Amino acid sequence: MGFSITDMLNKNTSLAAAPVKAHTIKPIKYDNLVPSEDNFYSMREIEELKTAIELAGRVLNNLVVTPLEDGKYKILSGHRRHRAVGMLLDEGKTEYEFLPCSVEQIEDADRAVREPVLLIAANSQREKTAWDKLEEVRQMRNLQRQAKAERGLNGRVRDLVARSLNISSSRVAKYDSILNNLIPSLMEEIKADNLPISTAYELSK
């Protein structure tokens, strides 16, 4: 699934006000990195990722983080890499203690919108589970509803979500059907990667 977050930010002034400052790249100590409490992306295949990091001798791809007031950094993208490095450190392999990070500066007044937007944008190129895709729609729908209510965006929320995530409105409608109608036990099956989207949609009807 492609992601046109730039298009969304450019066209919707409610999300475009106060642009994010230019990011910097720096190594940050593992203990100074805090996972985002809003992360909804799957954390599978950590053991395989740990092995890949060890074979490469380092974390090859930057994490995306934003500074916190206490000198630590909140992770927006790279939760799996962070956990895999934690496993390596637990094995006494301290050479992996510092992770390469892209640091995004966010004004405090904009955090409520910017952090979830950046969380989705920074994870746009990853391989996603059915649960990841559903949660992206849920999160983006909440953001668009907030922007529409507070700042008067034009258009249906469904269409705004579709444009933001670069998917069709019909797909958003399908995902909405699942999110709104599927019973909790079957939602857990999706989360466990045991139920595909197509089957979940049929059951939601």
Summary of the structure (lengths in Angstrom):
residues: 205
radius of gyration: 18.3
end to end distance: 23.9
largest distance: 54.7
contacts: 583
relative contact order: 0.16
helix: 56%
strand: 12%
